[in-house]
Amino acid sequence: MVFNLNLLSFMPKKILIICSYANSLIHFRGDFIADLLKNGFMVYGAAPDMSQEIHSKLTEMGAIPLEYQLQRTGMNPFNDLKSILELKKIIKAHDIDLVFPYTIKPVIYGSIAANMSKIPAVSLITGLGFTFTGTSKKARTLQKITELLYKVSIRKNKLVIFQNRDDHKLFLERNIIKEDNKVDFVSGSGVNLNSYPTRVNNKTTDKIIFILVARLIREKGIHLFIEAASLLKKEFPNAEFHVIGKPDQSPSAIHLEQLHKLNEQGTIVYHGRQKNVAEFLFNSDIFVLPTFYREGVPRSILEALSVGMPIITTDSPGCRETVVKGENGILVAPQDLDSLVEAMRFFLENPKQIEIKGSKSRELAEQKFDVKIINAKLISLLSEELK
């Protein structure tokens, strides 16, 4: 007996997620991957230099870990072409149905590989990084090259998803995408509200702790945080200023020796890189991120919102979305030390506002940044493009 059934229609769709840092597949996209799997998709996660730990975690979840070569910084046409061809080979070998890349190089190379393979790509723009903040001649040249590569790659995407409207506006202004390109928006990567529950206020001292969690590069505003700490320590000796983050390979990285020296002097408390950031947030009072990096929506701020902390961050793309004026925190001018110091002084002089504004942060996290809301929208968008 012959059944005239299209068995392919019953096969699970295969989605290839491409990124530049393997850790992000678990730490930033773990819930998303889990939700895709629950919805019947086959999920492949491709990243360079994948550790055995990340490989094992992806496998345990039911996803399929893959590696490809990527030169994360700089532009080398030979290496870049190699990355594209390697991704194209992965797409063909695993019969991928849709490519979902995020961060700059994976978006560009993943989109080109998908176009060459004649399958849809849905790119996620998670911010533009320091490529679009530099003003030097070298930085402007790099911007032009990056813009050209974006034009070549994502204009043919089925859909481009932005984490903030400022980036979409810039892409239109610079003719990277056109008005008729299909776009949509999500509020960052989202945060798991259960993993970052509301902290309980059981303070027994008048000590107020400010905390910064970030990559230790100048563009994240770490130097401004340190300068503000140095000034405020003289006025409020009981205040503490904590820093979490690992040293970075970027030319603008803050040197580890400098951090240790500041730690010894008592200006800051440096904790290095920490896996359980939530524990440190629970024991701090105000979250500070004076970044002038082109963020998507900073994950570190979302985690602080979720535990119920007031936020001090910059009035800049990706960050301004996390603060409702007069409600849950204070927006400061980018690269403005005086503005930052005054915002931090406000909480030192008005400690009762910490709990008041912190509760508003949790409300904002529940209403706008819950990972369940973000993932449901992403899965709906991907499903639509696979029809």
ZIDA-V957809 format. One record per residue. N is the residue number from 1. RES is the residue in one small letter. SS is DSSP state (~ for helix, > for strand, _ for the rest). PHI is phi in whole degrees, -180 to 180 (none if undefined). PSI is psi in whole degrees, -180 to 180 (none if undefined). Layout:
n=N res=RES ss=SS phi=PHI psi=PSI
n=N res=RES ss=SS phi=PHI psi=PSI
//
This chain:
n=1 res=m ss=_ phi=none psi=135
n=2 res=v ss=_ phi=-108 psi=126
n=3 res=f ss=_ phi=-103 psi=126
n=4 res=n ss=_ phi=-89 psi=69
n=5 res=l ss=_ phi=-114 psi=141
n=6 res=n ss=_ phi=-87 psi=90
n=7 res=l ss=~ phi=-62 psi=-26
n=8 res=l ss=~ phi=-62 psi=-28
n=9 res=s ss=~ phi=-69 psi=-17
n=10 res=f ss=~ phi=-96 psi=-6
n=11 res=m ss=_ phi=-76 psi=139
n=12 res=p ss=_ phi=-65 psi=140
n=13 res=k ss=_ phi=-73 psi=142
n=14 res=k ss=> phi=-105 psi=121
n=15 res=i ss=> phi=-113 psi=128
n=16 res=l ss=> phi=-104 psi=113
n=17 res=i ss=> phi=-93 psi=126
n=18 res=i ss=> phi=-119 psi=131
n=19 res=c ss=_ phi=-143 psi=176
n=20 res=s ss=_ phi=-102 psi=-18
n=21 res=y ss=_ phi=-127 psi=119
n=22 res=a ss=_ phi=-59 psi=-36
n=23 res=n ss=~ phi=-56 psi=-33
n=24 res=s ss=~ phi=-66 psi=-24
n=25 res=l ss=~ phi=-62 psi=-32
n=26 res=i ss=~ phi=-94 psi=-51
n=27 res=h ss=~ phi=-73 psi=-35
n=28 res=f ss=_ phi=-106 psi=-28
n=29 res=r ss=_ phi=-120 psi=7
n=30 res=g ss=~ phi=-59 psi=-47
n=31 res=d ss=~ phi=-66 psi=-37
n=32 res=f ss=~ phi=-65 psi=-46
n=33 res=i ss=~ phi=-61 psi=-44
n=34 res=a ss=~ phi=-61 psi=-42
n=35 res=d ss=~ phi=-69 psi=-37
n=36 res=l ss=~ phi=-61 psi=-45
n=37 res=l ss=~ phi=-63 psi=-41
n=38 res=k ss=~ phi=-63 psi=-29
n=39 res=n ss=_ phi=-90 psi=11
n=40 res=g ss=_ phi=90 psi=8
n=41 res=f ss=_ phi=-85 psi=152
n=42 res=m ss=> phi=-93 psi=130
n=43 res=v ss=> phi=-118 psi=128
n=44 res=y ss=> phi=-115 psi=134
n=45 res=g ss=> phi=-116 psi=116
n=46 res=a ss=> phi=-111 psi=130
n=47 res=a ss=> phi=-155 psi=154
n=48 res=p ss=_ phi=-80 psi=156
n=49 res=d ss=_ phi=50 psi=51
n=50 res=m ss=_ phi=-78 psi=126
n=51 res=s ss=_ phi=-75 psi=162
n=52 res=q ss=~ phi=-63 psi=-35
n=53 res=e ss=~ phi=-62 psi=-48
n=54 res=i ss=~ phi=-67 psi=-41
n=55 res=h ss=~ phi=-56 psi=-47
n=56 res=s ss=~ phi=-67 psi=-41
n=57 res=k ss=~ phi=-64 psi=-41
n=58 res=l ss=~ phi=-64 psi=-43
n=59 res=t ss=~ phi=-63 psi=-43
n=60 res=e ss=~ phi=-62 psi=-35
n=61 res=m ss=~ phi=-70 psi=-25
n=62 res=g ss=_ phi=109 psi=4
n=63 res=a ss=_ phi=-89 psi=167
n=64 res=i ss=> phi=-113 psi=111
n=65 res=p ss=> phi=-79 psi=138
n=66 res=l ss=> phi=-136 psi=153
n=67 res=e ss=> phi=-119 psi=147
n=68 res=y ss=_ phi=-143 psi=160
n=69 res=q ss=_ phi=-87 psi=137
n=70 res=l ss=_ phi=-149 psi=127
n=71 res=q ss=_ phi=-89 psi=106
n=72 res=r ss=_ phi=-67 psi=-35
n=73 res=t ss=_ phi=-118 psi=156
n=74 res=g ss=_ phi=79 psi=173
n=75 res=m ss=_ phi=-127 psi=114
n=76 res=n ss=_ phi=-129 psi=106
n=77 res=p ss=~ phi=-52 psi=-38
n=78 res=f ss=~ phi=-66 psi=-48
n=79 res=n ss=~ phi=-65 psi=-38
n=80 res=d ss=~ phi=-65 psi=-44
n=81 res=l ss=~ phi=-63 psi=-38
n=82 res=k ss=~ phi=-61 psi=-41
n=83 res=s ss=~ phi=-63 psi=-44
n=84 res=i ss=~ phi=-61 psi=-47
n=85 res=l ss=~ phi=-66 psi=-34
n=86 res=e ss=~ phi=-68 psi=-40
n=87 res=l ss=~ phi=-67 psi=-39
n=88 res=k ss=~ phi=-61 psi=-40
n=89 res=k ss=~ phi=-65 psi=-41
n=90 res=i ss=~ phi=-63 psi=-45
n=91 res=i ss=~ phi=-58 psi=-45
n=92 res=k ss=~ phi=-69 psi=-45
n=93 res=a ss=~ phi=-62 psi=-34
n=94 res=h ss=_ phi=-106 psi=6
n=95 res=d ss=_ phi=53 psi=52
n=96 res=i ss=_ phi=-68 psi=142
n=97 res=d ss=_ phi=-95 psi=-32
n=98 res=l ss=> phi=-152 psi=140
n=99 res=v ss=> phi=-105 psi=134
n=100 res=f ss=> phi=-127 psi=88
n=101 res=p ss=> phi=-96 psi=152
n=102 res=y ss=> phi=-143 psi=157
n=103 res=t ss=_ phi=74 psi=158
n=104 res=i ss=~ phi=-56 psi=-62
n=105 res=k ss=~ phi=-65 psi=-45
n=106 res=p ss=~ phi=-59 psi=-37
n=107 res=v ss=~ phi=-62 psi=-46
n=108 res=i ss=~ phi=-67 psi=-54
n=109 res=y ss=~ phi=-73 psi=-37
n=110 res=g ss=~ phi=-65 psi=-39
n=111 res=s ss=~ phi=-67 psi=-43
n=112 res=i ss=~ phi=-63 psi=-44
n=113 res=a ss=~ phi=-62 psi=-40
n=114 res=a ss=~ phi=-66 psi=-43
n=115 res=n ss=~ phi=-61 psi=-42
n=116 res=m ss=~ phi=-64 psi=-31
n=117 res=s ss=~ phi=-89 psi=-3
n=118 res=k ss=_ phi=61 psi=42
n=119 res=i ss=_ phi=-126 psi=158
n=120 res=p ss=> phi=-71 psi=149
n=121 res=a ss=> phi=-126 psi=136
n=122 res=v ss=> phi=-120 psi=109
n=123 res=s ss=> phi=-94 psi=144
n=124 res=l ss=> phi=-113 psi=117
n=125 res=i ss=> phi=-90 psi=106
n=126 res=t ss=_ phi=-100 psi=35
n=127 res=g ss=> phi=106 psi=168
n=128 res=l ss=> phi=-114 psi=-2
n=129 res=g ss=> phi=64 psi=-163
n=130 res=f ss=~ phi=-78 psi=-9
n=131 res=t ss=~ phi=-57 psi=-37
n=132 res=f ss=~ phi=-104 psi=14
n=133 res=t ss=_ phi=-112 psi=-20
n=134 res=g ss=_ phi=-70 psi=151
n=135 res=t ss=_ phi=-120 psi=-3
n=136 res=s ss=_ phi=-71 psi=166
n=137 res=k ss=~ phi=-61 psi=-41
n=138 res=k ss=~ phi=-63 psi=-42
n=139 res=a ss=~ phi=-65 psi=-41
n=140 res=r ss=~ phi=-66 psi=-36
n=141 res=t ss=~ phi=-64 psi=-43
n=142 res=l ss=~ phi=-63 psi=-38
n=143 res=q ss=~ phi=-60 psi=-45
n=144 res=k ss=~ phi=-63 psi=-42
n=145 res=i ss=~ phi=-65 psi=-45
n=146 res=t ss=~ phi=-63 psi=-42
n=147 res=e ss=~ phi=-59 psi=-44
n=148 res=l ss=~ phi=-62 psi=-44
n=149 res=l ss=~ phi=-65 psi=-39
n=150 res=y ss=~ phi=-61 psi=-45
n=151 res=k ss=~ phi=-59 psi=-46
n=152 res=v ss=~ phi=-63 psi=-35
n=153 res=s ss=~ phi=-93 psi=-56
n=154 res=i ss=~ phi=-89 psi=-10
n=155 res=r ss=_ phi=-62 psi=-26
n=156 res=k ss=_ phi=-94 psi=2
n=157 res=n ss=_ phi=-63 psi=147
n=158 res=k ss=_ phi=-65 psi=-35
n=159 res=l ss=> phi=-158 psi=142
n=160 res=v ss=> phi=-119 psi=125
n=161 res=i ss=> phi=-107 psi=128
n=162 res=f ss=> phi=-108 psi=149
n=163 res=q ss=_ phi=-92 psi=-13
n=164 res=n ss=_ phi=-152 psi=157
n=165 res=r ss=~ phi=-78 psi=-19
n=166 res=d ss=~ phi=-64 psi=-42
n=167 res=d ss=~ phi=-66 psi=-40
n=168 res=h ss=~ phi=-62 psi=-44
n=169 res=k ss=~ phi=-60 psi=-44
n=170 res=l ss=~ phi=-63 psi=-41
n=171 res=f ss=~ phi=-62 psi=-37
n=172 res=l ss=~ phi=-71 psi=-45
n=173 res=e ss=~ phi=-61 psi=-36
n=174 res=r ss=_ phi=-95 psi=10
n=175 res=n ss=_ phi=61 psi=29
n=176 res=i ss=_ phi=-73 psi=-43
n=177 res=i ss=_ phi=-123 psi=166
n=178 res=k ss=_ phi=-108 psi=166
n=179 res=e ss=_ phi=-58 psi=-31
n=180 res=d ss=_ phi=-89 psi=1
n=181 res=n ss=_ phi=-68 psi=137
n=182 res=k ss=_ phi=-76 psi=123
n=183 res=v ss=> phi=-133 psi=161
n=184 res=d ss=> phi=-152 psi=177
n=185 res=f ss=> phi=-137 psi=143
n=186 res=v ss=_ phi=-132 psi=155
n=187 res=s ss=_ phi=-89 psi=71
n=188 res=g ss=_ phi=76 psi=-162
n=189 res=s ss=_ phi=-83 psi=-14
n=190 res=g ss=_ phi=82 psi=166
n=191 res=v ss=> phi=-136 psi=140
n=192 res=n ss=_ phi=-78 psi=107
n=193 res=l ss=_ phi=-65 psi=-25
n=194 res=n ss=_ phi=-76 psi=-33
n=195 res=s ss=_ phi=-75 psi=-24
n=196 res=y ss=_ phi=-127 psi=71
n=197 res=p ss=_ phi=-71 psi=163
n=198 res=t ss=_ phi=-61 psi=131
n=199 res=r ss=_ phi=-76 psi=152
n=200 res=v ss=_ phi=-95 psi=130
n=201 res=n ss=_ phi=-84 psi=99
n=202 res=n ss=_ phi=-125 psi=38
n=203 res=k ss=_ phi=-64 psi=138
n=204 res=t ss=_ phi=-116 psi=-1
n=205 res=t ss=_ phi=-130 psi=169
n=206 res=d ss=_ phi=-92 psi=11
n=207 res=k ss=_ phi=-71 psi=131
n=208 res=i ss=_ phi=-113 psi=130
n=209 res=i ss=> phi=-113 psi=122
n=210 res=f ss=> phi=-97 psi=143
n=211 res=i ss=> phi=-135 psi=139
n=212 res=l ss=> phi=-121 psi=130
n=213 res=v ss=> phi=-125 psi=116
n=214 res=a ss=_ phi=-170 psi=165
n=215 res=r ss=_ phi=-63 psi=139
n=216 res=l ss=_ phi=-86 psi=67
n=217 res=i ss=> phi=-123 psi=155
n=218 res=r ss=~ phi=-57 psi=-39
n=219 res=e ss=~ phi=-63 psi=-20
n=220 res=k ss=~ phi=-83 psi=-3
n=221 res=g ss=_ phi=84 psi=16
n=222 res=i ss=~ phi=-61 psi=-39
n=223 res=h ss=~ phi=-66 psi=-34
n=224 res=l ss=~ phi=-69 psi=-40
n=225 res=f ss=~ phi=-61 psi=-43
n=226 res=i ss=~ phi=-65 psi=-44
n=227 res=e ss=~ phi=-64 psi=-41
n=228 res=a ss=~ phi=-64 psi=-41
n=229 res=a ss=~ phi=-61 psi=-44
n=230 res=s ss=~ phi=-61 psi=-41
n=231 res=l ss=~ phi=-71 psi=-45
n=232 res=l ss=~ phi=-74 psi=-27
n=233 res=k ss=~ phi=-58 psi=-36
n=234 res=k ss=~ phi=-68 psi=-34
n=235 res=e ss=~ phi=-89 psi=-34
n=236 res=f ss=_ phi=-130 psi=80
n=237 res=p ss=_ phi=-62 psi=-21
n=238 res=n ss=_ phi=-82 psi=-13
n=239 res=a ss=_ phi=-72 psi=147
n=240 res=e ss=> phi=-126 psi=150
n=241 res=f ss=> phi=-131 psi=105
n=242 res=h ss=> phi=-102 psi=145
n=243 res=v ss=> phi=-130 psi=130
n=244 res=i ss=> phi=-123 psi=131
n=245 res=g ss=_ phi=162 psi=152
n=246 res=k ss=_ phi=-96 psi=154
n=247 res=p ss=_ phi=-58 psi=148
n=248 res=d ss=_ phi=-118 psi=157
n=249 res=q ss=_ phi=-87 psi=-4
n=250 res=s ss=_ phi=-64 psi=148
n=251 res=p ss=_ phi=-58 psi=-24
n=252 res=s ss=_ phi=-96 psi=15
n=253 res=a ss=> phi=-67 psi=147
n=254 res=i ss=_ phi=-81 psi=129
n=255 res=h ss=_ phi=-71 psi=141
n=256 res=l ss=~ phi=-60 psi=-38
n=257 res=e ss=~ phi=-61 psi=-39
n=258 res=q ss=~ phi=-65 psi=-41
n=259 res=l ss=~ phi=-65 psi=-42
n=260 res=h ss=~ phi=-65 psi=-38
n=261 res=k ss=~ phi=-65 psi=-44
n=262 res=l ss=~ phi=-64 psi=-34
n=263 res=n ss=~ phi=-65 psi=-45
n=264 res=e ss=~ phi=-64 psi=-35
n=265 res=q ss=~ phi=-75 psi=-15
n=266 res=g ss=_ phi=87 psi=8
n=267 res=t ss=_ phi=-70 psi=-45
n=268 res=i ss=_ phi=-131 psi=168
n=269 res=v ss=> phi=-116 psi=110
n=270 res=y ss=> phi=-99 psi=123
n=271 res=h ss=_ phi=-103 psi=-2
n=272 res=g ss=_ phi=70 psi=-156
n=273 res=r ss=_ phi=-85 psi=136
n=274 res=q ss=_ phi=-130 psi=137
n=275 res=k ss=_ phi=-78 psi=-40
n=276 res=n ss=_ phi=-98 psi=73
n=277 res=v ss=~ phi=-64 psi=-34
n=278 res=a ss=~ phi=-55 psi=-40
n=279 res=e ss=~ phi=-60 psi=-39
n=280 res=f ss=~ phi=-73 psi=-35
n=281 res=l ss=~ phi=-65 psi=-40
n=282 res=f ss=~ phi=-57 psi=-34
n=283 res=n ss=_ phi=-99 psi=12
n=284 res=s ss=_ phi=-117 psi=174
n=285 res=d ss=_ phi=-114 psi=-46
n=286 res=i ss=> phi=-130 psi=134
n=287 res=f ss=> phi=-96 psi=134
n=288 res=v ss=> phi=-127 psi=129
n=289 res=l ss=> phi=-142 psi=89
n=290 res=p ss=_ phi=-85 psi=49
n=291 res=t ss=_ phi=-73 psi=149
n=292 res=f ss=_ phi=-126 psi=20
n=293 res=y ss=_ phi=-75 psi=146
n=294 res=r ss=> phi=-77 psi=90
n=295 res=e ss=> phi=-79 psi=159
n=296 res=g ss=_ phi=-81 psi=-87
n=297 res=v ss=_ phi=-139 psi=115
n=298 res=p ss=_ phi=-59 psi=126
n=299 res=r ss=~ phi=-62 psi=-36
n=300 res=s ss=~ phi=-62 psi=-37
n=301 res=i ss=~ phi=-69 psi=-40
n=302 res=l ss=~ phi=-60 psi=-40
n=303 res=e ss=~ phi=-65 psi=-40
n=304 res=a ss=~ phi=-67 psi=-39
n=305 res=l ss=~ phi=-59 psi=-45
n=306 res=s ss=~ phi=-62 psi=-39
n=307 res=v ss=~ phi=-81 psi=-6
n=308 res=g ss=_ phi=88 psi=49
n=309 res=m ss=_ phi=-111 psi=142
n=310 res=p ss=> phi=-64 psi=149
n=311 res=i ss=> phi=-116 psi=133
n=312 res=i ss=> phi=-117 psi=115
n=313 res=t ss=> phi=-148 psi=-179
n=314 res=t ss=> phi=-91 psi=152
n=315 res=d ss=_ phi=-82 psi=73
n=316 res=s ss=_ phi=-143 psi=165
n=317 res=p ss=_ phi=-51 psi=133
n=318 res=g ss=_ phi=87 psi=-29
n=319 res=c ss=_ phi=-93 psi=-39
n=320 res=r ss=~ phi=-63 psi=-22
n=321 res=e ss=~ phi=-68 psi=-16
n=322 res=t ss=~ phi=-96 psi=-3
n=323 res=v ss=_ phi=-127 psi=125
n=324 res=v ss=_ phi=-95 psi=119
n=325 res=k ss=> phi=-52 psi=127
n=326 res=g ss=_ phi=79 psi=0
n=327 res=e ss=_ phi=-108 psi=-69
n=328 res=n ss=_ phi=-116 psi=7
n=329 res=g ss=> phi=172 psi=-163
n=330 res=i ss=> phi=-135 psi=131
n=331 res=l ss=> phi=-94 psi=133
n=332 res=v ss=> phi=-116 psi=160
n=333 res=a ss=_ phi=-70 psi=138
n=334 res=p ss=_ phi=-60 psi=139
n=335 res=q ss=_ phi=57 psi=35
n=336 res=d ss=_ phi=-121 psi=99
n=337 res=l ss=~ phi=-62 psi=-44
n=338 res=d ss=~ phi=-61 psi=-43
n=339 res=s ss=~ phi=-62 psi=-41
n=340 res=l ss=~ phi=-67 psi=-46
n=341 res=v ss=~ phi=-60 psi=-43
n=342 res=e ss=~ phi=-65 psi=-38
n=343 res=a ss=~ phi=-65 psi=-43
n=344 res=m ss=~ phi=-69 psi=-38
n=345 res=r ss=~ phi=-63 psi=-34
n=346 res=f ss=~ phi=-54 psi=-46
n=347 res=f ss=~ phi=-74 psi=-30
n=348 res=l ss=~ phi=-68 psi=-34
n=349 res=e ss=~ phi=-89 psi=-18
n=350 res=n ss=_ phi=-131 psi=65
n=351 res=p ss=_ phi=-61 psi=-24
n=352 res=k ss=~ phi=-66 psi=-23
n=353 res=q ss=~ phi=-71 psi=-18
n=354 res=i ss=~ phi=-61 psi=-49
n=355 res=e ss=~ phi=-72 psi=-39
n=356 res=i ss=~ phi=-62 psi=-52
n=357 res=k ss=~ phi=-73 psi=-31
n=358 res=g ss=~ phi=-62 psi=-39
n=359 res=s ss=~ phi=-66 psi=-33
n=360 res=k ss=~ phi=-69 psi=-32
n=361 res=s ss=~ phi=-63 psi=-45
n=362 res=r ss=~ phi=-61 psi=-42
n=363 res=e ss=~ phi=-60 psi=-43
n=364 res=l ss=~ phi=-64 psi=-41
n=365 res=a ss=~ phi=-61 psi=-43
n=366 res=e ss=~ phi=-68 psi=-38
n=367 res=q ss=~ phi=-80 psi=-34
n=368 res=k ss=~ phi=-122 psi=-31
n=369 res=f ss=~ phi=-116 psi=9
n=370 res=d ss=> phi=-59 psi=127
n=371 res=v ss=~ phi=-59 psi=-28
n=372 res=k ss=~ phi=-65 psi=-39
n=373 res=i ss=~ phi=-68 psi=-47
n=374 res=i ss=~ phi=-62 psi=-49
n=375 res=n ss=~ phi=-65 psi=-39
n=376 res=a ss=~ phi=-60 psi=-41
n=377 res=k ss=~ phi=-69 psi=-44
n=378 res=l ss=~ phi=-60 psi=-45
n=379 res=i ss=~ phi=-65 psi=-38
n=380 res=s ss=~ phi=-63 psi=-43
n=381 res=l ss=~ phi=-66 psi=-43
n=382 res=l ss=~ phi=-66 psi=-41
n=383 res=s ss=~ phi=-61 psi=-40
n=384 res=e ss=~ phi=-63 psi=-39
n=385 res=e ss=~ phi=-75 psi=-16
n=386 res=l ss=_ phi=-92 psi=-4
n=387 res=k ss=_ phi=-70 psi=none
//
